[in-house]
Amino acid sequence: MTTPFSESLRNATWADHESAESESYLAELMGGRLSEHEYGEMVAQHYFAYAALDGASRQLAGHPVAGRFVFPELYRERALERDLATIYGPGWQRRISPSKATRTLVARIHQVADWPGGYIAHHYTRYLGDLSGGQFIRMELQKIYGYGKDGGVDFYIFDELGSLPRFKSEYRSRLDELELDERERQRVIREVRLAYQLNTEVLTELHRTRQPA
């Protein structure tokens, strides 16, 4: 019996997922050791990455394969704009710029956007993480910085989805319904691993360039 693709994908990339979660920047963030503006640096990098990812989603909405993974209720750009305005104030646009690692990630998203498996790989890497471990991050950030639902952590709030476990279950079902031969399965898995690596490099660069308190 063939292993469901969602299970194969999770098992094959779990070590990459764990590596991303253990990154030093996140450890310092969750430990309450970063200023609000230092947290904002991560929010800013998310903004550029999701502008690319959501832009790809809009372009692929009518695609017979990739379109199954386009959910407008997941789009994060507006939520990130609210968060950045809360953190940096009205002039937030002048305060942010993509890092070298973020530019590399964005370039890769654009590069694979015309390949359904590539788009799905980056979509899966980001959004399934946001809907899972991201919810723990949100709760911790609310404790650390005192944010509510009016900016600061709106990025992590997905009220339009209703039940997050139900949505994630439906998402995995759609992964399992993909008609992929073994070669294409492995290609998507490699892209997910690359996506984890690129996202981890964004956090690594944030940690490396952080000014000591």
Secondary structure, DSSP 8 states (H G I E B T S, - for coil): ----HHHHHHHHHHHHHHHHHT-HHHHHHHTT-S-HHHHHHHHHHHHHHHHHHHHHHHHTTT-TTGGGG--GGG--HHHHHHHHHHHH-TTGGGG----HHHHHHHHHHHHHTTSHHHHHHHHHHHHHHHHTHHHHHHHHHHHHH---SSSSSGGG--GGG--HHHHHHHHHHHHHT----HHHHHHHHHHHHHHHHHHHHHHHHHHHH----
